[in-house]
Amino acid sequence: MIIPEKEYAEFKAICAKQGISYKSEAEYREAANNLISLVKIIYDSANEHSRWNQRLKQEPKGFAIESNGRSCCLCHQSVMGQVWFDKWGLKCLTCQEALNKKIVPGYIFKDSVNKRHVTASQLNWKYGILHQAIHKLIKQGKLKPRIIPNGITLFLRSENPDLPNILKEIITNT
């Protein structure tokens, strides 16, 4: 996309005001065009989500849409085919089925900062806890899991109030 000269001059003025500089005119133009492309993506995405939210008014239980490579908001798997959209957001069909069967509560789909739940994979990559150690804690009854068939294992913080102490103990012993 080619930026009009007036907007390009305005972009350069804003860069100068913010103390941002580039080595060449080509880099300024590239940065300006990248910014325009980013804004277009954000705008298009917002419009798409707005259409989905409008559709939810007619279909409050949700609906399937083509994923186009989107990711599930819980398991973060990239989905090819269909995803489910409802008041909890975009979900793969495996996680949607777990919600339907009440294996997991709906609120975890909006818990993007993991204040109310944590997955076994997150325990592994954030804290370095091996999957074998997680399974051992489950067998010992120290952790109560929610297991999504053909999906992820997660732990609700409300059902695992000792989780911070368990993590602290494991981390200090390694």
C-alpha positions in Angstrom: 0.0 0.0 0.0 1.3 3.4 -0.9 0.8 6.2 1.7 -0.2 9.6 0.3 2.4 12.3 0.7 0.4 14.4 3.1 0.0 11.5 5.5 3.6 10.5 5.0 4.8 13.9 6.0 2.5 13.7 9.1 4.0 10.3 10.0 7.5 11.7 9.8 6.5 14.7 11.9 5.0 12.4 14.6 8.2 10.3 14.5 10.3 13.4 15.0 8.1 14.6 17.9 8.4 11.1 19.5 12.1 10.9 19.0 11.9 8.0 16.5 14.3 8.1 13.6 15.2 5.8 10.8 18.4 5.5 8.8 16.9 6.2 5.4 13.8 7.6 3.5 13.1 4.0 2.4 12.9 2.9 6.1 10.5 5.7 6.9 8.3 4.7 4.0 8.4 1.1 5.0 7.5 1.9 8.6 4.6 4.1 7.5 3.3 1.4 5.2 3.7 -1.2 7.9 1.7 1.0 10.3 -1.1 1.4 7.7 -1.1 -2.4 7.2 -1.4 -3.0 10.9 -4.2 -0.5 11.3 -6.1 -2.2 8.4 -5.7 -5.6 10.0 -7.0 -4.3 13.4 -9.9 -2.4 11.7 -10.9 -5.5 9.6 -10.6 -7.7 12.7 -12.8 -5.3 14.8 -15.4 -5.3 12.0 -15.4 -9.1 11.9 -15.9 -9.4 15.7 -18.6 -6.8 15.5 -20.5 -8.9 12.9 -20.1 -12.0 15.1 -21.4 -10.1 18.1 -24.4 -8.9 16.1 -25.0 -12.5 15.0 -24.9 -13.6 18.7 -28.0 -11.6 19.3 -29.9 -13.9 16.9 -28.0 -17.1 18.0 -27.2 -16.6 21.7 -25.9 -20.1 22.1 -23.2 -19.5 19.5 -22.4 -20.7 16.1 -19.7 -22.4 14.0 -17.6 -20.4 11.6 -14.7 -21.2 9.4 -11.5 -20.9 11.4 -9.1 -19.7 8.7 -6.3 -20.8 11.0 -7.5 -19.0 14.1 -6.6 -20.4 17.5 -8.7 -21.6 20.4 -8.8 -19.1 23.3 -8.2 -22.0 25.8 -5.9 -24.6 24.3 -4.3 -22.2 21.8 -4.3 -24.8 19.0 -4.5 -23.4 15.5 -7.7 -24.8 14.0 -8.3 -25.7 10.4 -12.0 -26.2 9.6 -14.6 -24.8 12.0 -14.4 -23.0 15.4 -17.2 -22.2 17.7 -18.0 -18.6 18.7 -20.2 -17.7 21.6 -20.2 -15.3 24.6 -17.0 -17.0 25.8 -15.1 -16.3 22.5 -13.5 -18.5 19.8 -13.0 -22.2 20.7 -11.9 -25.3 19.0 -14.7 -27.9 18.8 -12.9 -30.1 21.4 -12.9 -27.3 24.0 -16.5 -26.4 23.1 -17.5 -30.0 23.7 -15.8 -29.9 27.1 -17.8 -26.8 27.9 -21.0 -28.4 26.8 -20.3 -31.4 29.0 -19.5 -29.2 31.9 -15.9 -30.5 32.2 -14.7 -26.9 32.3 -16.5 -23.7 33.3 -17.1 -21.0 30.8 -15.2 -18.3 32.6 -11.9 -19.9 31.9 -12.3 -19.0 28.2 -12.1 -15.3 29.2 -9.3 -15.9 31.7 -6.5 -14.9 29.3 -4.1 -14.0 32.1 -4.6 -17.2 34.0 -5.9 -15.8 37.3 -8.5 -18.5 37.7 -6.8 -21.5 36.0 -3.5 -22.8 34.7 -2.8 -25.6 32.2 -0.4 -28.4 32.6 1.6 -27.1 29.6 1.9 -23.7 31.3 3.2 -25.4 34.4 5.8 -27.0 32.2 7.0 -24.0 30.2 6.5 -21.3 32.9 7.9 -23.2 35.9 9.9 -26.0 34.3 7.8 -28.7 35.9 8.0 -31.9 34.0 4.8 -33.6 32.8 5.8 -36.7 34.8 6.0 -34.5 38.0 2.5 -33.1 37.2 1.1 -36.6 36.8 2.7 -37.6 40.0 1.1 -34.7 41.9 -2.2 -35.7 40.4 -1.8 -39.3 41.5 -0.8 -38.1 45.0 -4.0 -36.1 45.2 -2.1 -32.8 45.5 -3.5 -31.4 42.3 -7.1 -31.8 41.1 -7.1 -31.7 37.3 -9.8 -31.0 34.7 -9.0 -33.2 31.7 -10.5 -32.4 28.3 -10.7 -35.7 26.3 -8.4 -35.4 23.3 -7.4 -32.0 24.7 -5.5 -30.3 27.5 -5.3 -30.8 31.2 -6.0 -27.7 33.3 -6.2 -26.8 37.0 -8.8 -24.4 38.4 -7.2 -22.3 41.0 -10.4 -22.5 43.1 -10.0 -26.3 43.2 -6.3 -26.2 43.8 -5.8 -23.5 46.5 -2.4 -25.0 47.4 -1.0 -24.6 43.9 1.3 -21.7 44.8 2.8 -23.6 47.7 3.2 -26.8 45.6 4.9 -24.7 42.8 7.2 -23.0 45.4 8.1 -26.4 46.9 8.9 -28.0 43.5 10.9 -25.0 42.3 13.0 -24.8 45.5 13.7 -28.6 45.4 15.0 -28.5 41.8 
